Amino acid sequence: MKTVIVGGGLGGLSAAVSLAKEGVEVELFEKNDHFGGKMMPVDEGGYHFDFGPNTITMPHVFQNVMDEGRLPRSEQPVFHKLTNHTRNQWEDGTVFDLSTDRSYIKQQLQKLDPKAESTYDDFLKEAERLYDLSNRHFINRSFLSFKDYISLELAVNTMKVRPFQSMNSFFSKYFSHQGIVQSLNRYATYIGSSPYRCPATFAMIAHLELNDGVYYVKGGNTRIAAAFVKAARNQGAKLHSGTEVTRLLTSKNKITGVQLSNGEKIHADHVILNGDLLHTLPRLLNKKERRSLSDRSIERYDPSVSAFVIMAGLNTKISELHHHHVFFSSDYEKEFKELTHGQYSSDPTVYICTSSKSDAEVSPRGDNCFILVNAPPVQSSSIEKEAYKKVIYDKLHRNHIEIKKHVSFEKVIGPEDIESQFYSFKGALYGPSSNTKVQAFRRPYNQSQDYSNLYFCGGSTHPGGGSPMVVLSGQNVAHHLIGKRLSME
């Protein structure tokens, strides 16, 4: 059995490892020169940046793939836990640090939100319950068709994860200080959504960050993707970078193979599409060949937020900056309303990852500031980059962070760049948003409804966005195919 994987993001790579381990012939094609998708290294001007993700949780998910690929632990990237991992800051000088150290969190709550100190343990228990339910009944399985949703057990447990409560409402139940609520509401952006619209189910992210922990890989998080490549090749998978698939070849209700940009045709018994389904499938199949995913149905999807990114290499180190540092807007709800209406926020929340704070070797000359602001999906008109860059630098100046005058290297990436480089639907970072219950709980299936041997993995399909979920999506599909193969033997 030969499986062709289109796209070398984390989902495609993890699927390649699991399939090749079981003796499946695997060939993977990636259009970019690097593997890992948005987990892209940027090494320029003497600075290293992880384009994404900057925050790592659930390290066991990544380690499981590397173990499957027979990569010795001594050769695997080391995950370092950051105890006090994220500083949240406001222009009035208030700061609140997220941490796995409960006593430290409670010390801060004594000053900022005394009532919340007494209920903080209850809050963490509930966040853990949401995670445990999701992990047992939703995350570690494929959804191949509507039939997979017809389950009394699934329905009962879906109702237990607060599907009708918003994330903002959930956090507001435990905390009265709006800054603290704001800092927790930011978890919605991890799945490209609004905390005022997405279900409280995703408050389980609080468990991952505040109980389990936030991690960083020495040398850069992008070393995870490099390790996945080694693991896949260890098991015999053939990986091709800089090689674009331009067409899926069909015969009745089957995919027979793929065609490359040079015209070469590759036979396949199964094809896994690892990429943004809403953008990539229309590039590979014409309208008549994808009846279940028409242009009209694609346009109905609400895309997740995109990003406006500045990678700034500094000629100095700014002591006030932390590894993960967030400078919040004065009106978080207004910011999301602006994004929903396709507008760049006039007062954006600015996230800065300066990994050199934990790993000086990645940026010996000065701080490597990866600056990210939520941006609307690609619209008919785009913002002038220099003008919006000034908005960001001015905001940092008001927070006494002087970056602009110390920049020795700078690279700006906007939603249009994300759309073109990663074939991302309207430049969205995480595929469809989770701003509606349908999109939150019923993402596009992991199997085509038109072709029985075409499968999907990645952030745009189940179980959703975020690097651990993307990895699991690839493994879920691979495990289904392995089971199918074994049943045929």
For each residue, the residues with C-beta under 8 A, 3 or more apart:
1: 24 25 269 270 485
2: 24 25 26 27 267 268 269 270
3: 19 24 25 26 27 268 269 270 271 272 481
4: 26 27 28 29 257 258 266 268 270 271 272
5: 8 12 15 16 26 27 28 29 271 272 274
6: 12 28 29 245 248 258 271 272 273 274 275 280 284
7: 11 12 28 29 30 31 37 273 274 275 280 458
8: 5 12 13 28 29 30 32 35 36 37 239 241 274
9: 12 13 35 36 37 38 39 274 275 458 470
10: 13 14 36 37 39 224 225 228 467 470 471 474
11: 7 14 15 37 274 457 458 459 470 471 473 474
12: 5 6 7 8 9 15 16 28 30 37 272 274 275 457 458 474
13: 8 9 10 16 17 28 35 36 65 225 228 229 231 232 474
14: 10 11 17 18 65 228 471 472 474 475 478
15: 5 11 12 18 19 272 274 457 474 475 477 478
16: 5 12 13 19 20 26 28 232 235 237 239 474
17: 13 14 20 21 65 68 69 228 231 232 235 237 478
18: 14 15 21 22 65 68 474 475 478 479 482
19: 3 15 16 22 24 26 237 478 481 482
20: 16 17 23 24 26 232 235 236 237
21: 17 18 68 69 235
22: 18 19 482 485
23: 20
24: 1 2 3 19 20 481 482 485
25: 1 2 3
26: 2 3 4 5 16 19 20 232 236 237 238
27: 2 3 4 5 237 238 240 266 268
28: 4 5 6 7 8 12 13 16 232 237 238 239 240
29: 4 5 6 7 8 240 243 244 245 258 260 266
30: 7 8 12 34 35 239 240 241 242 243
31: 7 242 243 244 245 423
32: 8 35 40 241 242 421 422
33: 241 242
34: 30 40 41 225 241
35: 8 9 13 30 32 225 226 228 229 239 241
36: 8 9 10 13 39 40 41 222 224 225 226 228
37: 7 8 9 10 11 12 40 225 274 422 458 470
38: 9 51 52 53 422 429
39: 9 10 36 50 51 52 53 221 222 224 225 467
40: 32 34 36 37 50 51 52 222
41: 34 36 48 49 50 51 220 222
42: 48 49 50 51 311 411
43: 47 48 49
44: 47 311 313 409 411
45: 313 408 409
46: 313 363 364 365 409
47: 43 44 311 313 362 363 365 366 368 409
48: 41 42 43 220 355 362 363 368
49: 41 42 43 311 368 370
50: 39 40 41 42 53 54 220 221 222 353 355 370
51: 38 39 40 41 42 222 309 311 370 413
52: 38 39 40 429
53: 38 39 50 56 221 466 467
54: 50 221 324 353 355 370 372
55: 85 190 209 214 324 353
56: 53 59 62 79 214 215 216 217 221 224 467
57: 205 208 209 212 213 214 215 468
58: 61 62 208 212 468
59: 56 62 63 79 215
60: 63 64
61: 58 64 65 468 471 472
62: 56 58 59 65 66 79 224 227 228 467 468 471
63: 59 60 66 67 76 79
64: 60 61 67 68 475
65: 13 14 17 18 61 62 68 69 228 231 471 475
66: 62 63 69 71 76 227 228 231
67: 63 64 70 71
68: 17 18 21 64 65 231 235
69: 17 21 65 66 228 230 231 232 234 235
70: 67 231 234 235
71: 66 67 75 76 227 230 231 234
72: 75 76
73: 76
74:
75: 71 72 227 230
76: 63 66 71 72 73 227
77: 217 218 219 223 224 226 227
78: 217 218
79: 56 59 62 63 215 216 217
80: 215 216 217 218 358
81: 100 213 214 215
82: 85 213 214 215 216 323 324 358
83: 99 100 101 213
84: 97 98 99 101 104
85: 55 82 98 99 100 209 213 214 323 324
86: 97 98 183 209 214 322 324 325 326
87: 95 96 97 322 324 325 326
88: 95 96 97 98 179 182 183 186 326 328
89: 94 95 325 326 327 328 399
90: 93 94 95 179 327 328 330
91: 327 330 398 399
92:
93: 90
94: 89 90 112 179
95: 87 88 89 90
96: 87 88 108 112 179 180 183
97: 84 86 87 88 104 105 108
98: 84 85 86 88 105 183 209 210 214
99: 83 84 85 104 105 210
100: 81 83 85 209 210 211 212 213 214
101: 83 84 104 105
102: 105 106 120 121 124
103: 106 107
104: 84 97 99 101 107 108
105: 97 98 99 101 102 108 109 120 210
106: 102 103 109 110 117 120
107: 103 104 110 111
108: 96 97 104 105 111 112
109: 105 106 112 113 114 116 117 120 180
110: 106 107 114 117
111: 107 108 114
112: 94 96 108 109 177 179 180
113: 109 116 117 175 176 177 180
114: 109 110 111 117
115: 118 119 176
116: 109 113 119 120 123 174 175 176 177 180
117: 106 109 110 113 114 120
118: 115
119: 115 116 122 123 174
120: 102 105 106 109 116 117 123 124 174
121: 102 124 125
122: 119 125 126 174
123: 116 119 120 126 127 174 175 206
124: 102 120 121 127 128 206 207 210 211
125: 121 122 128 129
126: 122 123 129 130 203
127: 123 124 130 131 203 204 206 207 210 211
128: 124 125 131 132 204 207 211
129: 125 126 132 133
130: 126 127 133 134 161 162 200 201 203 204 207
131: 127 128 134 135 204 207 208
132: 128 129 135 136
133: 129 130 136 137 138 157 160 161
134: 130 131 137 138 139 161 201 204
135: 131 132 138 139 140
136: 132 133 140 157
137: 133 134 141 153 154 157 158
138: 133 134 135 141 154 157 158 463
139: 134 135 463 469 472
140: 135 136 472 476
141: 137 138 148 476
142: 148 446 447 462 476 477 479 480
143: 148 149 442 443 445 446 462
144: 147 148 445 446 447 480
145: 148 445 447 449
146: 149 150 445
147: 144 150
148: 141 142 143 144 145 151 445
149: 143 146 154 442
150: 146 147
151: 148 154 155
152: 155 156
153: 137 156 157
154: 137 138 149 151 157 158
155: 151 152 158 159
156: 152 153 159 160
157: 133 136 137 138 153 154 160 161
158: 137 138 154 155 161 163 441
159: 155 156 163
160: 133 156 157
161: 130 133 134 157 158 199 200 201 204
162: 130 165 170 199 200 201 203
163: 158 159 199 200 201 437 440 441
164: 199 437
165: 162 169 170 199 200
166: 169 170 195 196 197 198 199 200
167: 170 171 185 187 188 195 196 198 199 200 202 203
168: 171 172 181 185 195 196
169: 165 166 172 173 200
170: 162 165 166 167 173 174 200 203
171: 167 168 174 175 180 181 184 185 195 203
172: 168 169 175 176 181
173: 169 170
174: 116 119 120 122 123 170 171
175: 113 116 123 171 172 180 181 184
176: 113 115 116 172
177: 112 113 116 180 181
178: 181 182
179: 88 90 94 96 112 182 183 328
180: 96 109 112 113 116 171 175 177 183 184
181: 168 171 172 175 177 178 184 185
182: 88 178 179 185 186 328 332
183: 86 88 96 98 179 180 186 326 328
184: 171 175 180 181 187 203 206
185: 167 168 171 181 182 188 195 196 332
186: 88 182 183 189 190 195 326 349
187: 167 184 190 195 202 203 205 206 209
188: 167 185 191 193 194 195 198 202 434
189: 186 192 193 305 374
190: 55 186 187 202 205 465 466
191: 188 198 202 304 430 433 434 464 465 466
192: 189 303 304 305 428 429 430 431 433 434 465
193: 188 189 197 198 202 304 305 430 433 434 435
194: 188 197 198 336 339 340 433 435
195: 166 167 168 171 185 186 187 188 198 332 336
196: 166 167 168 185 333 336
197: 166 193 194 336 435 436
198: 166 167 188 191 193 194 195 202 433 434 435 440
199: 161 162 163 164 165 166 167 202 434 437 440 441
200: 130 161 162 163 165 166 167 169 170 203
201: 130 134 161 162 163 204 440
202: 167 187 188 190 191 193 198 199 205 434 440
203: 126 127 130 162 167 170 171 184 187 200 206
204: 127 128 130 131 134 161 201 207 208
205: 57 187 190 202 208 209
206: 123 124 127 184 187 203 209 210
207: 124 127 128 130 131 204 210 211 212
208: 57 58 131 204 205 211 212 213
209: 55 57 85 86 98 100 187 205 206 212 213 214
210: 98 99 100 105 124 127 206 207
211: 100 124 127 128 207 208
212: 57 58 100 207 208 209
213: 57 81 82 83 85 100 208 209
214: 55 56 57 81 82 85 86 98 100 209 324
215: 56 57 59 79 80 81 82
216: 56 79 80 82 221 323 355 358 359
217: 56 77 78 79 80 220 221 223 224
218: 77 78 80 223 359
219: 77 223 359 361 362
220: 41 48 50 217 223 355 359 362
221: 39 50 53 54 56 216 217 224 355
222: 36 39 40 41 50 51 225 226
223: 77 217 218 219 220 226 227
224: 10 36 39 56 62 77 217 221 227 228 467
225: 10 13 34 35 36 37 39 222 228 229
226: 35 36 77 222 223 229 230
227: 62 66 71 75 76 77 223 224 230 231
228: 10 13 14 17 35 36 62 65 66 69 224 225 231 232
229: 13 35 225 226 232 233 239
230: 69 71 75 226 227 233 234
231: 13 17 65 66 68 69 70 71 227 228 234 235
232: 13 16 17 20 26 28 69 228 229 235 237 239
233: 229 230 236 237 239
234: 69 70 71 230 231
235: 16 17 20 21 68 69 70 231 232
236: 20 26 233
237: 16 17 19 20 26 27 28 232 233
238: 26 27 28
239: 8 16 28 30 35 229 232 233
240: 27 28 29 30 243
241: 8 30 32 33 34 35
242: 30 31 32 33
243: 29 30 31 240 260 261
244: 29 31 260 261
245: 6 29 31 248 258 259 260 261 284
246: 259 260 261 283 284
247: 258 259 284 285
248: 6 245 255 257 258 259 271 284 285 289 454
249: 255 256 257 258 259 265
250: 254 255 256 285 289 451
251: 254 256
252:
253: 450 451 452
254: 250 251 451 452 453
255: 248 249 250 258 268 270 271 451 453 454
256: 249 250 251 267 268
257: 4 248 249 265 266 267 268 271
258: 4 6 29 245 247 248 249 255 265 266 268 271 284
259: 245 246 247 248 249 263 264 265 266
260: 29 243 244 245 246 263 264 265 266
261: 243 244 245 246
262:
263: 259 260
264: 259 260
265: 249 257 258 259 260
266: 4 27 29 257 258 259 260
267: 2 256 257
268: 2 3 4 27 255 256 257 258 271 453
269: 1 2 3 453
270: 1 2 3 4 255 453 454 455 481
271: 3 4 5 6 248 255 257 258 268 453 454 455
272: 3 4 5 6 12 15 455 456 457 474 477 478 481
273: 6 7 277 280 281 284 454 455 456 457 458
274: 5 6 7 8 9 11 12 15 37 456 457 458 474
275: 6 7 9 12 279 280 422 423 458 460
276: 279 280 422 423 424 425 428 431 458 459 460
277: 273 280 281 293 425 431 444 456 458 460 461
278: 281 282 293 298 301 303 425 431 432 444 460
279: 275 276 282 283 419 423 424 425 426
280: 6 7 273 275 276 277 283 284 423
281: 273 277 278 284 285 290 293
282: 278 279 285 287 290 293 295 298
283: 246 279 280 423
284: 6 245 246 247 248 258 273 280 281
285: 247 248 250 281 282 289 290
286: 289 290
287: 282 290 294 295
288: 291
289: 248 250 285 286 450
290: 281 282 285 286 287 293 294 450
291: 288 294 450
292: 297 448 449 450
293: 277 278 281 282 290 297 298 444 449 450
294: 287 290 291 297 298
295: 282 287 298 299
296: 299 300
297: 292 293 294 300 301
298: 278 282 293 294 295 301 425
299: 295 296
300: 296 297
301: 278 297 298 425 432 439
302: 432 433 435 436 439
303: 192 278 306 377 425 426 427 428 431 432 433
304: 191 192 193 377 428 429 430 431 432 433 434 465
305: 189 192 193 339 374 375 376 377 428 429 430 433
306: 303 374 375 376 377 378 414 415 418 419 424 426 427 428 429
307: 372 373 374 375 413 415 418 429
308: 344 372 373 374 375 383 385 388 392 412 413 414 415
309: 51 370 371 372 373 412 413 414
310: 369 371 389 392 410 411 412
311: 42 44 47 49 51 368 369 370 371 409 410 411 412 413
312: 368 369 371 403 407 409 410
313: 44 45 46 47 363 365 366 367 368 369 407 408 409 410
314: 317 318 366 367 368 369 403 406 407 408
315: 365 366 406 407 408
316: 366 367 406
317: 314 356 366 367
318: 314 321 354 367 401 402 403 406
319:
320: 400 401
321: 318 325 352 354 357 367 369 401
322: 86 87 325 354 357
323: 82 85 216 353 354 355 357 358
324: 54 55 82 85 86 87 214 351 352 353
325: 86 87 89 321 322 351 352 353 354
326: 86 87 88 89 183 186 349 350 351 352
327: 89 90 91 349 350 351 352 395 396 399 401
328: 88 89 90 179 182 183 332 349
329: 332 334 335 345 347 348 349
330: 90 91 347
331: 334 335 347
332: 182 185 195 328 329 335 336 349
333: 196 336 337
334: 329 331 337 338 345 347
335: 329 331 332 338 339 345 347 348 349 374
336: 194 195 196 197 332 333 339 340
337: 333 334 340 341
338: 334 335 341 343 344 345 346 376
339: 194 305 335 336 342 343 344 345 374 375 376
340: 194 336 337
341: 337 338 376
342: 339 376 377 379
343: 338 339 376
344: 308 338 339 348 375 376 383 388
345: 329 334 335 338 339 348 349 373 374
346: 338 391
347: 329 330 331 334 335 395
348: 329 335 344 345 373 374 391 392 395
349: 186 326 327 328 329 332 335 345 373 374
350: 326 327 371 372 373 392 395 396
351: 324 325 326 327 371 372 373
352: 321 324 325 326 327 369 370 371 372 401
353: 50 54 55 323 324 325 369 370 372
354: 318 321 322 323 325 357 367 368 369 370
355: 48 50 54 216 220 221 323 358 359 362 363 368 370
356: 317 359 360 362 363 366 367 368
357: 321 322 323 354 367
358: 80 82 216 323 355
359: 216 218 219 220 355 356 362
360: 356 363 364
361: 219 364
362: 47 48 219 220 355 356 359 368
363: 46 47 48 313 355 356 360 366 367 368
364: 46 360 361
365: 46 47 313 315 408
366: 47 313 314 315 316 317 356 363 406 408
367: 313 314 316 317 318 321 354 356 357 363
368: 47 48 49 311 312 313 314 354 355 356 362 363
369: 310 311 312 313 314 321 352 353 354 403
370: 49 50 51 54 309 311 352 353 354 355
371: 309 310 311 312 350 351 352 392 403
372: 54 307 308 309 350 351 352 353
373: 307 308 309 345 348 349 350 351 388 392
374: 189 305 306 307 308 335 339 345 348 349
375: 305 306 307 308 339 344 383 414 415 427
376: 305 306 338 339 341 342 343 344 379 415
377: 303 304 305 306 342 415 425 426 427 428
378: 306 382 415 416 419 426 427
379: 342 376 382
380:
381:
382: 378 379 414 415 416
383: 308 344 375 387 388 414
384: 387 388
385: 308 388 389 412 414
386: 389 390
387: 383 384 390 391
388: 308 344 373 383 384 385 391 392
389: 310 385 386 392 393 412
390: 386 387 393 394
391: 346 348 387 388 394 395
392: 308 310 348 350 371 373 388 389 395 396
393: 389 390 396 397 403 404
394: 390 391 397 398
395: 327 347 348 350 391 392 398 399
396: 327 350 392 393 399 401 402 403 404
397: 393 394 400 401 402 404
398: 91 394 395
399: 89 91 327 395 396
400: 320 397
401: 318 320 321 327 352 396 397
402: 318 396 397 405 406
403: 312 314 318 369 371 393 396 406 407
404: 393 396 397 407
405: 402
406: 314 315 316 318 366 402 403
407: 312 313 314 315 403 404 410
408: 45 313 314 315 365 366
409: 44 45 46 47 311 312 313
410: 310 311 312 313 407
411: 42 44 310 311
412: 308 309 310 311 385 389
413: 51 307 308 309 311 417 418
414: 306 308 309 375 382 383 385 417 418 427
415: 306 307 308 375 376 377 378 382 418 419 426 427
416: 378 382 419 420 427
417: 413 414 420 421 427
418: 306 307 413 414 415 421 422 424 427 429
419: 279 306 378 415 416 422 423 424 425 426 427
420: 416 417 423
421: 32 417 418
422: 32 37 38 275 276 418 419
423: 31 275 276 279 280 283 419 420
424: 276 279 306 418 419 427 428 429
425: 276 277 278 279 298 301 303 377 419 428 431 460
426: 279 303 306 377 378 415 419
427: 303 306 375 377 378 414 415 416 417 418 419 424
428: 192 276 303 304 305 306 377 424 425 431 432 433
429: 38 52 192 304 305 306 307 418 424 459 465
430: 191 192 193 304 305 433 459 460 464 465 466
431: 192 276 277 278 303 304 425 428 443 458 459 460 461 464 465
432: 278 301 302 303 304 428 439 443 444 460
433: 191 192 193 194 198 302 303 304 305 428 430 436 439
434: 188 191 192 193 198 199 202 304 439 440 464
435: 193 194 197 198 302 439 440
436: 197 302 433 439 440
437: 163 164 199 440 441
438: 441 442
439: 301 302 432 433 434 435 436 442 443
440: 163 198 199 201 202 434 435 436 437
441: 158 163 199 437 438
442: 143 149 438 439
443: 143 431 432 439 460 461 462 463 464
444: 277 278 293 432 456 460 461 462
445: 143 144 145 146 148 448 449 456 461 462
446: 142 143 144 455 456 457 461 462 473 476 477 480
447: 142 144 145 452 454 455 456
448: 292 445 451 452 454 455 456
449: 145 292 293 445
450: 253 289 290 291 292 293 454
451: 250 253 254 255 448 454
452: 253 254 447 448
453: 254 255 268 269 270 271
454: 248 255 270 271 273 447 448 450 451
455: 270 271 272 273 446 447 448 477 480 481
456: 272 273 274 277 444 445 446 447 448 460 461 477
457: 11 12 15 272 273 274 446 461 470 473 474 476 477
458: 7 9 11 12 37 273 274 275 276 277 431 461 470 473 474
459: 11 276 429 430 431 464 465 466 469 470 473
460: 275 276 277 278 425 430 431 432 443 444 456 465
461: 277 431 443 444 445 446 456 457 458 473
462: 142 143 443 444 445 446 473 476
463: 138 139 443 469 472 473 476
464: 191 430 431 434 443 459 469
465: 190 191 192 304 429 430 431 459 460 469 470
466: 53 190 191 430 459 469 470
467: 10 39 53 56 62 224 470 471
468: 57 58 61 62 471 472
469: 139 459 463 464 465 466 472 473
470: 9 10 11 37 457 458 459 465 466 467 473 474
471: 10 11 14 61 62 65 467 468 474 475
472: 14 61 139 140 463 468 469 475 476
473: 11 446 457 458 459 461 462 463 469 470 476 477
474: 10 11 12 13 14 15 16 18 272 274 457 458 470 471 477 478
475: 14 15 18 64 65 471 472 478 479
476: 140 141 142 446 457 462 463 472 473 479 480
477: 15 142 272 446 455 456 457 473 474 480 481
478: 14 15 17 18 19 272 474 475 481 482
479: 18 142 475 476 482 483
480: 142 144 446 455 476 477 483 484
481: 3 19 24 270 272 455 477 478 484 485
482: 18 19 22 24 478 479 485 486
483: 479 480 486 487
484: 480 481 487 488
485: 1 22 24 481 482 488 489
486: 482 483 489
487: 483 484
488: 484 485
489: 485 486
